[in-house]
Amino acid sequence: MKNITDLNLHEKDTGSSEVQIALLTDKIQTLSKHVKQYKKDKHSSVGLLKAVNKRKKLLDYLKKNKIESYKNILTKLNLRK
């Protein structure tokens, strides 16, 4: 959750793509730990896949429209590339 304060555009920013990606990244990390521990929990694995796909779509949006913000997020959140 500490990543949100680094990425928000203003003090009360909760809906920008940058903040949503940070929240989803936190959720993905939590769910992936859970899925590794409880392999038969299919509902959580579906939720994990949905969160990963949503984050991918938001990252694609940033890549097309705000390339500097995209690069900033990749470095701060330690994501791909």
PyMOL Python script that loads the backbone (N, CA, C, O; Angstrom):
from pymol import cmd

cmd.read_pdbstr("""\
ATOM      1  N   MET A   1       0.806  -1.192   0.000  1.00  0.00           N
ATOM      2  CA  MET A   1       0.000   0.000   0.000  1.00  0.00           C
ATOM      3  C   MET A   1       0.853   1.261   0.000  1.00  0.00           C
ATOM      4  O   MET A   1       0.364   2.340  -0.334  1.00  0.00           O
ATOM      5  N   LYS A   2       2.112   1.138   0.367  1.00  0.00           N
ATOM      6  CA  LYS A   2       2.987   2.311   0.367  1.00  0.00           C
ATOM      7  C   LYS A   2       3.216   2.855  -1.040  1.00  0.00           C
ATOM      8  O   LYS A   2       3.562   4.024  -1.208  1.00  0.00           O
ATOM      9  N   ASN A   3       3.022   2.001  -2.057  1.00  0.00           N
ATOM     10  CA  ASN A   3       3.240   2.418  -3.429  1.00  0.00           C
ATOM     11  C   ASN A   3       2.222   3.441  -3.891  1.00  0.00           C
ATOM     12  O   ASN A   3       2.496   4.215  -4.809  1.00  0.00           O
ATOM     13  N   ILE A   4       1.054   3.459  -3.272  1.00  0.00           N
ATOM     14  CA  ILE A   4      -0.012   4.353  -3.700  1.00  0.00           C
ATOM     15  C   ILE A   4       0.391   5.800  -3.478  1.00  0.00           C
ATOM     16  O   ILE A   4       0.128   6.649  -4.329  1.00  0.00           O
ATOM     17  N   THR A   5       1.023   6.096  -2.349  1.00  0.00           N
ATOM     18  CA  THR A   5       1.414   7.473  -2.068  1.00  0.00           C
ATOM     19  C   THR A   5       2.470   7.963  -3.053  1.00  0.00           C
ATOM     20  O   THR A   5       2.559   9.162  -3.320  1.00  0.00           O
ATOM     21  N   ASP A   6       3.261   7.058  -3.588  1.00  0.00           N
ATOM     22  CA  ASP A   6       4.276   7.444  -4.569  1.00  0.00           C
ATOM     23  C   ASP A   6       3.661   7.746  -5.934  1.00  0.00           C
ATOM     24  O   ASP A   6       4.201   8.548  -6.697  1.00  0.00           O
ATOM     25  N   LEU A   7       2.529   7.103  -6.242  1.00  0.00           N
ATOM     26  CA  LEU A   7       1.983   7.168  -7.596  1.00  0.00           C
ATOM     27  C   LEU A   7       0.765   8.063  -7.748  1.00  0.00           C
ATOM     28  O   LEU A   7       0.366   8.362  -8.874  1.00  0.00           O
ATOM     29  N   ASN A   8       0.155   8.506  -6.636  1.00  0.00           N
ATOM     30  CA  ASN A   8      -1.061   9.299  -6.809  1.00  0.00           C
ATOM     31  C   ASN A   8      -0.760  10.668  -7.385  1.00  0.00           C
ATOM     32  O   ASN A   8       0.303  11.241  -7.147  1.00  0.00           O
ATOM     33  N   LEU A   9      -1.716  11.182  -8.149  1.00  0.00           N
ATOM     34  CA  LEU A   9      -1.533  12.448  -8.842  1.00  0.00           C
ATOM     35  C   LEU A   9      -1.787  13.637  -7.922  1.00  0.00           C
ATOM     36  O   LEU A   9      -1.165  14.686  -8.084  1.00  0.00           O
ATOM     37  N   HIS A  10      -2.690  13.486  -6.963  1.00  0.00           N
ATOM     38  CA  HIS A  10      -2.943  14.495  -5.946  1.00  0.00           C
ATOM     39  C   HIS A  10      -3.274  13.778  -4.645  1.00  0.00           C
ATOM     40  O   HIS A  10      -3.304  12.548  -4.603  1.00  0.00           O
ATOM     41  N   GLU A  11      -3.521  14.535  -3.590  1.00  0.00           N
ATOM     42  CA  GLU A  11      -3.638  13.958  -2.256  1.00  0.00           C
ATOM     43  C   GLU A  11      -4.753  12.917  -2.123  1.00  0.00           C
ATOM     44  O   GLU A  11      -4.556  11.887  -1.479  1.00  0.00           O
ATOM     45  N   LYS A  12      -5.905  13.169  -2.715  1.00  0.00           N
ATOM     46  CA  LYS A  12      -7.049  12.272  -2.557  1.00  0.00           C
ATOM     47  C   LYS A  12      -7.284  11.412  -3.791  1.00  0.00           C
ATOM     48  O   LYS A  12      -8.411  10.989  -4.046  1.00  0.00           O
ATOM     49  N   ASP A  13      -6.247  11.154  -4.544  1.00  0.00           N
ATOM     50  CA  ASP A  13      -6.365  10.381  -5.779  1.00  0.00           C
ATOM     51  C   ASP A  13      -6.539   8.900  -5.471  1.00  0.00           C
ATOM     52  O   ASP A  13      -5.664   8.275  -4.873  1.00  0.00           O
ATOM     53  N   THR A  14      -7.679   8.344  -5.885  1.00  0.00           N
ATOM     54  CA  THR A  14      -7.916   6.918  -5.700  1.00  0.00           C
ATOM     55  C   THR A  14      -8.328   6.235  -6.996  1.00  0.00           C
ATOM     56  O   THR A  14      -8.397   5.007  -7.040  1.00  0.00           O
ATOM     57  N   GLY A  15      -8.601   6.988  -8.045  1.00  0.00           N
ATOM     58  CA  GLY A  15      -9.154   6.387  -9.241  1.00  0.00           C
ATOM     59  C   GLY A  15      -8.291   6.451 -10.472  1.00  0.00           C
ATOM     60  O   GLY A  15      -8.673   5.911 -11.510  1.00  0.00           O
ATOM     61  N   SER A  16      -7.148   7.087 -10.401  1.00  0.00           N
ATOM     62  CA  SER A  16      -6.312   7.180 -11.593  1.00  0.00           C
ATOM     63  C   SER A  16      -5.749   5.810 -11.944  1.00  0.00           C
ATOM     64  O   SER A  16      -5.687   4.920 -11.096  1.00  0.00           O
ATOM     65  N   SER A  17      -5.351   5.650 -13.166  1.00  0.00           N
ATOM     66  CA  SER A  17      -4.819   4.361 -13.624  1.00  0.00           C
ATOM     67  C   SER A  17      -3.603   3.954 -12.811  1.00  0.00           C
ATOM     68  O   SER A  17      -3.420   2.774 -12.510  1.00  0.00           O
ATOM     69  N   GLU A  18      -2.781   4.913 -12.459  1.00  0.00           N
ATOM     70  CA  GLU A  18      -1.566   4.618 -11.714  1.00  0.00           C
ATOM     71  C   GLU A  18      -1.886   4.002 -10.351  1.00  0.00           C
ATOM     72  O   GLU A  18      -1.275   3.013  -9.946  1.00  0.00           O
ATOM     73  N   VAL A  19      -2.851   4.599  -9.654  1.00  0.00           N
ATOM     74  CA  VAL A  19      -3.228   4.105  -8.328  1.00  0.00           C
ATOM     75  C   VAL A  19      -3.921   2.753  -8.441  1.00  0.00           C
ATOM     76  O   VAL A  19      -3.689   1.866  -7.620  1.00  0.00           O
ATOM     77  N   GLN A  20      -4.773   2.590  -9.458  1.00  0.00           N
ATOM     78  CA  GLN A  20      -5.445   1.312  -9.652  1.00  0.00           C
ATOM     79  C   GLN A  20      -4.441   0.194  -9.910  1.00  0.00           C
ATOM     80  O   GLN A  20      -4.608  -0.919  -9.412  1.00  0.00           O
ATOM     81  N   ILE A  21      -3.406   0.486 -10.683  1.00  0.00           N
ATOM     82  CA  ILE A  21      -2.372  -0.516 -10.959  1.00  0.00           C
ATOM     83  C   ILE A  21      -1.635  -0.880  -9.675  1.00  0.00           C
ATOM     84  O   ILE A  21      -1.325  -2.050  -9.450  1.00  0.00           O
ATOM     85  N   ALA A  22      -1.351   0.111  -8.833  1.00  0.00           N
ATOM     86  CA  ALA A  22      -0.674  -0.171  -7.564  1.00  0.00           C
ATOM     87  C   ALA A  22      -1.542  -1.032  -6.662  1.00  0.00           C
ATOM     88  O   ALA A  22      -1.047  -1.963  -6.027  1.00  0.00           O
ATOM     89  N   LEU A  23      -2.840  -0.727  -6.599  1.00  0.00           N
ATOM     90  CA  LEU A  23      -3.756  -1.520  -5.778  1.00  0.00           C
ATOM     91  C   LEU A  23      -3.869  -2.954  -6.304  1.00  0.00           C
ATOM     92  O   LEU A  23      -3.865  -3.913  -5.531  1.00  0.00           O
ATOM     93  N   LEU A  24      -3.968  -3.083  -7.616  1.00  0.00           N
ATOM     94  CA  LEU A  24      -4.063  -4.415  -8.215  1.00  0.00           C
ATOM     95  C   LEU A  24      -2.785  -5.219  -7.989  1.00  0.00           C
ATOM     96  O   LEU A  24      -2.841  -6.430  -7.774  1.00  0.00           O
ATOM     97  N   THR A  25      -1.644  -4.555  -8.036  1.00  0.00           N
ATOM     98  CA  THR A  25      -0.374  -5.243  -7.802  1.00  0.00           C
ATOM     99  C   THR A  25      -0.331  -5.801  -6.389  1.00  0.00           C
ATOM    100  O   THR A  25       0.121  -6.926  -6.175  1.00  0.00           O
ATOM    101  N   ASP A  26      -0.802  -5.015  -5.423  1.00  0.00           N
ATOM    102  CA  ASP A  26      -0.858  -5.479  -4.046  1.00  0.00           C
ATOM    103  C   ASP A  26      -1.805  -6.672  -3.914  1.00  0.00           C
ATOM    104  O   ASP A  26      -1.499  -7.649  -3.231  1.00  0.00           O
ATOM    105  N   LYS A  27      -2.956  -6.577  -4.577  1.00  0.00           N
ATOM    106  CA  LYS A  27      -3.939  -7.665  -4.545  1.00  0.00           C
ATOM    107  C   LYS A  27      -3.383  -8.932  -5.199  1.00  0.00           C
ATOM    108  O   LYS A  27      -3.597 -10.037  -4.702  1.00  0.00           O
ATOM    109  N   ILE A  28      -2.670  -8.764  -6.313  1.00  0.00           N
ATOM    110  CA  ILE A  28      -2.096  -9.903  -7.027  1.00  0.00           C
ATOM    111  C   ILE A  28      -1.052 -10.614  -6.163  1.00  0.00           C
ATOM    112  O   ILE A  28      -0.999 -11.843  -6.134  1.00  0.00           O
ATOM    113  N   GLN A  29      -0.237  -9.848  -5.472  1.00  0.00           N
ATOM    114  CA  GLN A  29       0.777 -10.461  -4.614  1.00  0.00           C
ATOM    115  C   GLN A  29       0.130 -11.252  -3.484  1.00  0.00           C
ATOM    116  O   GLN A  29       0.570 -12.354  -3.157  1.00  0.00           O
ATOM    117  N   THR A  30      -0.915 -10.685  -2.889  1.00  0.00           N
ATOM    118  CA  THR A  30      -1.616 -11.371  -1.809  1.00  0.00           C
ATOM    119  C   THR A  30      -2.290 -12.645  -2.309  1.00  0.00           C
ATOM    120  O   THR A  30      -2.176 -13.702  -1.688  1.00  0.00           O
ATOM    121  N   LEU A  31      -2.994 -12.536  -3.436  1.00  0.00           N
ATOM    122  CA  LEU A  31      -3.699 -13.695  -3.974  1.00  0.00           C
ATOM    123  C   LEU A  31      -2.737 -14.790  -4.443  1.00  0.00           C
ATOM    124  O   LEU A  31      -3.030 -15.976  -4.298  1.00  0.00           O
ATOM    125  N   SER A  32      -1.600 -14.399  -5.000  1.00  0.00           N
ATOM    126  CA  SER A  32      -0.670 -15.427  -5.478  1.00  0.00           C
ATOM    127  C   SER A  32      -0.085 -16.218  -4.308  1.00  0.00           C
ATOM    128  O   SER A  32       0.141 -17.422  -4.429  1.00  0.00           O
ATOM    129  N   LYS A  33       0.161 -15.550  -3.175  1.00  0.00           N
ATOM    130  CA  LYS A  33       0.613 -16.276  -1.985  1.00  0.00           C
ATOM    131  C   LYS A  33      -0.468 -17.248  -1.523  1.00  0.00           C
ATOM    132  O   LYS A  33      -0.179 -18.388  -1.158  1.00  0.00           O
ATOM    133  N   HIS A  34      -1.711 -16.784  -1.541  1.00  0.00           N
ATOM    134  CA  HIS A  34      -2.830 -17.619  -1.108  1.00  0.00           C
ATOM    135  C   HIS A  34      -3.005 -18.832  -2.018  1.00  0.00           C
ATOM    136  O   HIS A  34      -3.206 -19.951  -1.545  1.00  0.00           O
ATOM    137  N   VAL A  35      -2.927 -18.598  -3.334  1.00  0.00           N
ATOM    138  CA  VAL A  35      -3.134 -19.689  -4.292  1.00  0.00           C
ATOM    139  C   VAL A  35      -2.010 -20.726  -4.192  1.00  0.00           C
ATOM    140  O   VAL A  35      -2.247 -21.920  -4.376  1.00  0.00           O
ATOM    141  N   LYS A  36      -0.795 -20.273  -3.903  1.00  0.00           N
ATOM    142  CA  LYS A  36       0.301 -21.220  -3.730  1.00  0.00           C
ATOM    143  C   LYS A  36       0.079 -22.101  -2.507  1.00  0.00           C
ATOM    144  O   LYS A  36       0.410 -23.287  -2.515  1.00  0.00           O
ATOM    145  N   GLN A  37      -0.484 -21.508  -1.455  1.00  0.00           N
ATOM    146  CA  GLN A  37      -0.713 -22.264  -0.233  1.00  0.00           C
ATOM    147  C   GLN A  37      -1.918 -23.207  -0.359  1.00  0.00           C
ATOM    148  O   GLN A  37      -1.873 -24.351   0.093  1.00  0.00           O
ATOM    149  N   TYR A  38      -2.993 -22.708  -0.980  1.00  0.00           N
ATOM    150  CA  TYR A  38      -4.225 -23.491  -1.122  1.00  0.00           C
ATOM    151  C   TYR A  38      -4.472 -23.759  -2.605  1.00  0.00           C
ATOM    152  O   TYR A  38      -5.184 -23.008  -3.272  1.00  0.00           O
ATOM    153  N   LYS A  39      -3.892 -24.808  -3.097  1.00  0.00           N
ATOM    154  CA  LYS A  39      -3.921 -25.092  -4.529  1.00  0.00           C
ATOM    155  C   LYS A  39      -5.306 -25.447  -5.043  1.00  0.00           C
ATOM    156  O   LYS A  39      -5.577 -25.254  -6.228  1.00  0.00           O
ATOM    157  N   LYS A  40      -6.187 -25.955  -4.204  1.00  0.00           N
ATOM    158  CA  LYS A  40      -7.514 -26.360  -4.653  1.00  0.00           C
ATOM    159  C   LYS A  40      -8.535 -25.226  -4.616  1.00  0.00           C
ATOM    160  O   LYS A  40      -9.686 -25.432  -5.003  1.00  0.00           O
ATOM    161  N   ASP A  41      -8.152 -24.057  -4.170  1.00  0.00           N
ATOM    162  CA  ASP A  41      -9.068 -22.918  -4.090  1.00  0.00           C
ATOM    163  C   ASP A  41      -9.194 -22.277  -5.477  1.00  0.00           C
ATOM    164  O   ASP A  41      -8.457 -21.353  -5.824  1.00  0.00           O
ATOM    165  N   LYS A  42     -10.136 -22.788  -6.246  1.00  0.00           N
ATOM    166  CA  LYS A  42     -10.284 -22.330  -7.637  1.00  0.00           C
ATOM    167  C   LYS A  42     -10.878 -20.932  -7.728  1.00  0.00           C
ATOM    168  O   LYS A  42     -10.575 -20.198  -8.668  1.00  0.00           O
ATOM    169  N   HIS A  43     -11.725 -20.546  -6.764  1.00  0.00           N
ATOM    170  CA  HIS A  43     -12.332 -19.218  -6.810  1.00  0.00           C
ATOM    171  C   HIS A  43     -11.265 -18.124  -6.674  1.00  0.00           C
ATOM    172  O   HIS A  43     -11.317 -17.105  -7.363  1.00  0.00           O
ATOM    173  N   SER A  44     -10.324 -18.343  -5.801  1.00  0.00           N
ATOM    174  CA  SER A  44      -9.254 -17.362  -5.641  1.00  0.00           C
ATOM    175  C   SER A  44      -8.350 -17.312  -6.862  1.00  0.00           C
ATOM    176  O   SER A  44      -7.852 -16.246  -7.226  1.00  0.00           O
ATOM    177  N   SER A  45      -8.136 -18.458  -7.496  1.00  0.00           N
ATOM    178  CA  SER A  45      -7.286 -18.450  -8.691  1.00  0.00           C
ATOM    179  C   SER A  45      -7.981 -17.727  -9.841  1.00  0.00           C
ATOM    180  O   SER A  45      -7.319 -17.090 -10.660  1.00  0.00           O
ATOM    181  N   VAL A  46      -9.314 -17.820  -9.911  1.00  0.00           N
ATOM    182  CA  VAL A  46     -10.054 -17.066 -10.921  1.00  0.00           C
ATOM    183  C   VAL A  46      -9.944 -15.571 -10.628  1.00  0.00           C
ATOM    184  O   VAL A  46      -9.746 -14.769 -11.540  1.00  0.00           O
ATOM    185  N   GLY A  47     -10.072 -15.201  -9.361  1.00  0.00           N
ATOM    186  CA  GLY A  47      -9.914 -13.798  -8.978  1.00  0.00           C
ATOM    187  C   GLY A  47      -8.529 -13.270  -9.289  1.00  0.00           C
ATOM    188  O   GLY A  47      -8.368 -12.115  -9.682  1.00  0.00           O
ATOM    189  N   LEU A  48      -7.521 -14.128  -9.110  1.00  0.00           N
ATOM    190  CA  LEU A  48      -6.150 -13.739  -9.439  1.00  0.00           C
ATOM    191  C   LEU A  48      -6.011 -13.472 -10.931  1.00  0.00           C
ATOM    192  O   LEU A  48      -5.407 -12.477 -11.332  1.00  0.00           O
ATOM    193  N   LEU A  49      -6.565 -14.354 -11.750  1.00  0.00           N
ATOM    194  CA  LEU A  49      -6.500 -14.163 -13.198  1.00  0.00           C
ATOM    195  C   LEU A  49      -7.214 -12.881 -13.629  1.00  0.00           C
ATOM    196  O   LEU A  49      -6.727 -12.164 -14.503  1.00  0.00           O
ATOM    197  N   LYS A  50      -8.357 -12.593 -13.024  1.00  0.00           N
ATOM    198  CA  LYS A  50      -9.087 -11.371 -13.349  1.00  0.00           C
ATOM    199  C   LYS A  50      -8.277 -10.131 -12.990  1.00  0.00           C
ATOM    200  O   LYS A  50      -8.236  -9.168 -13.756  1.00  0.00           O
ATOM    201  N   ALA A  51      -7.636 -10.156 -11.831  1.00  0.00           N
ATOM    202  CA  ALA A  51      -6.829  -9.017 -11.399  1.00  0.00           C
ATOM    203  C   ALA A  51      -5.625  -8.822 -12.319  1.00  0.00           C
ATOM    204  O   ALA A  51      -5.279  -7.690 -12.658  1.00  0.00           O
ATOM    205  N   VAL A  52      -4.990  -9.913 -12.721  1.00  0.00           N
ATOM    206  CA  VAL A  52      -3.829  -9.821 -13.627  1.00  0.00           C
ATOM    207  C   VAL A  52      -4.257  -9.243 -14.976  1.00  0.00           C
ATOM    208  O   VAL A  52      -3.570  -8.390 -15.539  1.00  0.00           O
ATOM    209  N   ASN A  53      -5.394  -9.711 -15.490  1.00  0.00           N
ATOM    210  CA  ASN A  53      -5.873  -9.209 -16.783  1.00  0.00           C
ATOM    211  C   ASN A  53      -6.264  -7.746 -16.711  1.00  0.00           C
ATOM    212  O   ASN A  53      -6.004  -6.989 -17.647  1.00  0.00           O
ATOM    213  N   LYS A  54      -6.885  -7.337 -15.615  1.00  0.00           N
ATOM    214  CA  LYS A  54      -7.269  -5.926 -15.475  1.00  0.00           C
ATOM    215  C   LYS A  54      -6.026  -5.039 -15.394  1.00  0.00           C
ATOM    216  O   LYS A  54      -5.980  -3.968 -15.999  1.00  0.00           O
ATOM    217  N   ARG A  55      -5.007  -5.500 -14.633  1.00  0.00           N
ATOM    218  CA  ARG A  55      -3.775  -4.719 -14.540  1.00  0.00           C
ATOM    219  C   ARG A  55      -3.095  -4.625 -15.896  1.00  0.00           C
ATOM    220  O   ARG A  55      -2.537  -3.582 -16.239  1.00  0.00           O
ATOM    221  N   LYS A  56      -3.136  -5.706 -16.670  1.00  0.00           N
ATOM    222  CA  LYS A  56      -2.535  -5.706 -18.004  1.00  0.00           C
ATOM    223  C   LYS A  56      -3.232  -4.691 -18.904  1.00  0.00           C
ATOM    224  O   LYS A  56      -2.574  -3.962 -19.646  1.00  0.00           O
ATOM    225  N   LYS A  57      -4.558  -4.642 -18.841  1.00  0.00           N
ATOM    226  CA  LYS A  57      -5.306  -3.675 -19.649  1.00  0.00           C
ATOM    227  C   LYS A  57      -4.974  -2.241 -19.242  1.00  0.00           C
ATOM    228  O   LYS A  57      -4.810  -1.375 -20.102  1.00  0.00           O
ATOM    229  N   LEU A  58      -4.875  -1.986 -17.945  1.00  0.00           N
ATOM    230  CA  LEU A  58      -4.531  -0.645 -17.483  1.00  0.00           C
ATOM    231  C   LEU A  58      -3.109  -0.270 -17.898  1.00  0.00           C
ATOM    232  O   LEU A  58      -2.853   0.878 -18.262  1.00  0.00           O
ATOM    233  N   LEU A  59      -2.189  -1.223 -17.847  1.00  0.00           N
ATOM    234  CA  LEU A  59      -0.816  -0.948 -18.285  1.00  0.00           C
ATOM    235  C   LEU A  59      -0.764  -0.677 -19.791  1.00  0.00           C
ATOM    236  O   LEU A  59      -0.006   0.184 -20.239  1.00  0.00           O
ATOM    237  N   ASP A  60      -1.560  -1.402 -20.566  1.00  0.00           N
ATOM    238  CA  ASP A  60      -1.622  -1.153 -22.008  1.00  0.00           C
ATOM    239  C   ASP A  60      -2.164   0.240 -22.292  1.00  0.00           C
ATOM    240  O   ASP A  60      -1.675   0.931 -23.185  1.00  0.00           O
ATOM    241  N   TYR A  61      -3.175   0.652 -21.532  1.00  0.00           N
ATOM    242  CA  TYR A  61      -3.734   1.996 -21.681  1.00  0.00           C
ATOM    243  C   TYR A  61      -2.671   3.059 -21.399  1.00  0.00           C
ATOM    244  O   TYR A  61      -2.522   4.016 -22.159  1.00  0.00           O
ATOM    245  N   LEU A  62      -1.939   2.883 -20.302  1.00  0.00           N
ATOM    246  CA  LEU A  62      -0.894   3.852 -19.972  1.00  0.00           C
ATOM    247  C   LEU A  62       0.201   3.873 -21.029  1.00  0.00           C
ATOM    248  O   LEU A  62       0.733   4.933 -21.358  1.00  0.00           O
ATOM    249  N   LYS A  63       0.536   2.706 -21.558  1.00  0.00           N
ATOM    250  CA  LYS A  63       1.581   2.630 -22.578  1.00  0.00           C
ATOM    251  C   LYS A  63       1.192   3.413 -23.824  1.00  0.00           C
ATOM    252  O   LYS A  63       2.037   4.041 -24.461  1.00  0.00           O
ATOM    253  N   LYS A  64      -0.103   3.371 -24.169  1.00  0.00           N
ATOM    254  CA  LYS A  64      -0.568   4.089 -25.351  1.00  0.00           C
ATOM    255  C   LYS A  64      -0.689   5.587 -25.114  1.00  0.00           C
ATOM    256  O   LYS A  64      -0.376   6.381 -26.001  1.00  0.00           O
ATOM    257  N   ASN A  65      -1.144   5.985 -23.918  1.00  0.00           N
ATOM    258  CA  ASN A  65      -1.516   7.378 -23.687  1.00  0.00           C
ATOM    259  C   ASN A  65      -0.553   8.185 -22.833  1.00  0.00           C
ATOM    260  O   ASN A  65      -0.392   9.384 -23.060  1.00  0.00           O
ATOM    261  N   LYS A  66       0.091   7.557 -21.856  1.00  0.00           N
ATOM    262  CA  LYS A  66       0.995   8.268 -20.946  1.00  0.00           C
ATOM    263  C   LYS A  66       2.266   7.451 -20.782  1.00  0.00           C
ATOM    264  O   LYS A  66       2.433   6.756 -19.780  1.00  0.00           O
ATOM    265  N   ILE A  67       3.146   7.527 -21.738  1.00  0.00           N
ATOM    266  CA  ILE A  67       4.329   6.668 -21.756  1.00  0.00           C
ATOM    267  C   ILE A  67       5.262   6.941 -20.572  1.00  0.00           C
ATOM    268  O   ILE A  67       5.871   6.009 -20.046  1.00  0.00           O
ATOM    269  N   GLU A  68       5.383   8.195 -20.147  1.00  0.00           N
ATOM    270  CA  GLU A  68       6.261   8.507 -19.013  1.00  0.00           C
ATOM    271  C   GLU A  68       5.724   7.902 -17.725  1.00  0.00           C
ATOM    272  O   GLU A  68       6.485   7.368 -16.918  1.00  0.00           O
ATOM    273  N   SER A  69       4.423   7.986 -17.537  1.00  0.00           N
ATOM    274  CA  SER A  69       3.792   7.397 -16.362  1.00  0.00           C
ATOM    275  C   SER A  69       3.940   5.880 -16.387  1.00  0.00           C
ATOM    276  O   SER A  69       4.149   5.253 -15.349  1.00  0.00           O
ATOM    277  N   TYR A  70       3.832   5.298 -17.573  1.00  0.00           N
ATOM    278  CA  TYR A  70       3.999   3.852 -17.753  1.00  0.00           C
ATOM    279  C   TYR A  70       5.398   3.419 -17.313  1.00  0.00           C
ATOM    280  O   TYR A  70       5.547   2.452 -16.565  1.00  0.00           O
ATOM    281  N   LYS A  71       6.411   4.129 -17.775  1.00  0.00           N
ATOM    282  CA  LYS A  71       7.794   3.791 -17.416  1.00  0.00           C
ATOM    283  C   LYS A  71       8.027   3.971 -15.914  1.00  0.00           C
ATOM    284  O   LYS A  71       8.734   3.183 -15.287  1.00  0.00           O
ATOM    285  N   ASN A  72       7.426   5.014 -15.351  1.00  0.00           N
ATOM    286  CA  ASN A  72       7.554   5.301 -13.927  1.00  0.00           C
ATOM    287  C   ASN A  72       6.963   4.157 -13.094  1.00  0.00           C
ATOM    288  O   ASN A  72       7.561   3.721 -12.111  1.00  0.00           O
ATOM    289  N   ILE A  73       5.804   3.686 -13.493  1.00  0.00           N
ATOM    290  CA  ILE A  73       5.143   2.608 -12.758  1.00  0.00           C
ATOM    291  C   ILE A  73       5.946   1.310 -12.854  1.00  0.00           C
ATOM    292  O   ILE A  73       6.083   0.592 -11.863  1.00  0.00           O
ATOM    293  N   LEU A  74       6.470   1.010 -14.026  1.00  0.00           N
ATOM    294  CA  LEU A  74       7.243  -0.225 -14.175  1.00  0.00           C
ATOM    295  C   LEU A  74       8.454  -0.237 -13.248  1.00  0.00           C
ATOM    296  O   LEU A  74       8.789  -1.277 -12.680  1.00  0.00           O
ATOM    297  N   THR A  75       9.105   0.896 -13.092  1.00  0.00           N
ATOM    298  CA  THR A  75      10.277   0.936 -12.219  1.00  0.00           C
ATOM    299  C   THR A  75       9.886   0.921 -10.743  1.00  0.00           C
ATOM    300  O   THR A  75      10.513   0.219  -9.949  1.00  0.00           O
ATOM    301  N   LYS A  76       8.856   1.685 -10.363  1.00  0.00           N
ATOM    302  CA  LYS A  76       8.487   1.755  -8.954  1.00  0.00           C
ATOM    303  C   LYS A  76       7.875   0.480  -8.424  1.00  0.00           C
ATOM    304  O   LYS A  76       8.081   0.129  -7.262  1.00  0.00           O
ATOM    305  N   LEU A  77       7.119  -0.224  -9.263  1.00  0.00           N
ATOM    306  CA  LEU A  77       6.459  -1.443  -8.813  1.00  0.00           C
ATOM    307  C   LEU A  77       7.244  -2.702  -9.158  1.00  0.00           C
ATOM    308  O   LEU A  77       6.810  -3.812  -8.852  1.00  0.00           O
ATOM    309  N   ASN A  78       8.398  -2.530  -9.792  1.00  0.00           N
ATOM    310  CA  ASN A  78       9.248  -3.676 -10.150  1.00  0.00           C
ATOM    311  C   ASN A  78       8.499  -4.655 -11.043  1.00  0.00           C
ATOM    312  O   ASN A  78       8.494  -5.858 -10.780  1.00  0.00           O
ATOM    313  N   LEU A  79       7.867  -4.149 -12.095  1.00  0.00           N
ATOM    314  CA  LEU A  79       7.133  -5.000 -13.010  1.00  0.00           C
ATOM    315  C   LEU A  79       7.991  -5.320 -14.221  1.00  0.00           C
ATOM    316  O   LEU A  79       9.188  -5.032 -14.222  1.00  0.00           O
ATOM    317  N   ARG A  80       7.418  -5.893 -15.222  1.00  0.00           N
ATOM    318  CA  ARG A  80       8.118  -6.434 -16.385  1.00  0.00           C
ATOM    319  C   ARG A  80       8.991  -5.428 -17.130  1.00  0.00           C
ATOM    320  O   ARG A  80       8.980  -4.226 -16.866  1.00  0.00           O
ATOM    321  N   LYS A  81       9.731  -5.974 -18.056  1.00  0.00           N
ATOM    322  CA  LYS A  81      10.562  -5.231 -19.008  1.00  0.00           C
ATOM    323  C   LYS A  81      11.557  -4.382 -18.276  1.00  0.00           C
ATOM    324  O   LYS A  81      12.349  -3.679 -18.903  1.00  0.00           O
TER     325      LYS A  81
END
""", "prot")
cmd.dss("prot")
cmd.show_as("cartoon", "prot")
cmd.util.cbc("prot")
cmd.orient("prot")
